[in-house]
Amino acid sequence: MQKIISYPISVVYYFCFSLTLLVFHPIQWVCFNVFGYQAHKKSVDYLNFFLVKCTNLLGTTYTFTNRDIIPKDVPLIFVCNHQSMYDIIAMIWYFRRFHCKFVSKKELGKGIPSVSYNLRHGGSVLIDRKDPKQAIPAIRSLSEYIEKHKRSAVIFPEGTRSKTGKPKEFSQTGLKMLCKNAPSAYVVPVSINNSWKMVKFGFFPVGLGNHLTFVVHEPLAVSEYDFADLMVKTEAAVVNGIKI
């Protein structure tokens, strides 16, 4: 029954979602090319605010727990499980004070209004999953960037989203490189729940009435741990916070 009801609501939702992307694309361009980074960053914040509001049409609600324990004025590496694109929209808005930058696949760097522009110009990095050698300098540059500017990188070590919410095995490579080149950073594990239900029917229609939760776990100073221990603690924190 929910799937049937969702069809007309999803049409309205995607219209609003697409319109928001189209409207903010030229706004981003002007902000970036005329006013610089801070103005562009602000435009991206409000782009994602309106994208979050679009999901409210679907009955989607959000809860972020323990945001107050995130360290301030230091480089951060958010390590999260990945369930859908809605993970990213919510994190950009609710973690906006931390200037989130993403490790994304290169295919997202073109063809999507607003999204592609932000990935290319906002400080995130695009990697070719078929060319691991290309990913190494890209991730290194991101870690050096967050170390220098005290901003944050967001990484999804599963590599691809979980279609059922069940976590996949974490890859160590990306996180290890971020930690190596951002030695003053804190790793912040985040468990995401119910985002996968937004796309349980696929791209269309969209799932209705979902409560997405983001649980922030104890930050871990990179300088205080051997990487192997840091990886174990981080993965355990994220996985233990996932509710299936």
Secondary structure, DSSP 4 states (H G I P E B T S, - for coil): -HHHHHHHHHHHHHHHHHHHHHHHHHHHHHIIIII-HHHHHHHHHHHHHHHHHHHHTTT-EEEEE-GGGS-SSS-EEEEE----THHHHHHHHHTGGG-EEEEEEGGGGSSSTTHHHHHHHSS-EEE-TT-HHHHHHHHHHHHHHHHHHT-EEEE-TTSS--SSSPPPPPPSHHHHHHHHH-TT-EEEEEEEESGGGGGTT-SSS---S-EEEEEEPPPEEGGGS-HHHHHHHHHHHHHHT---
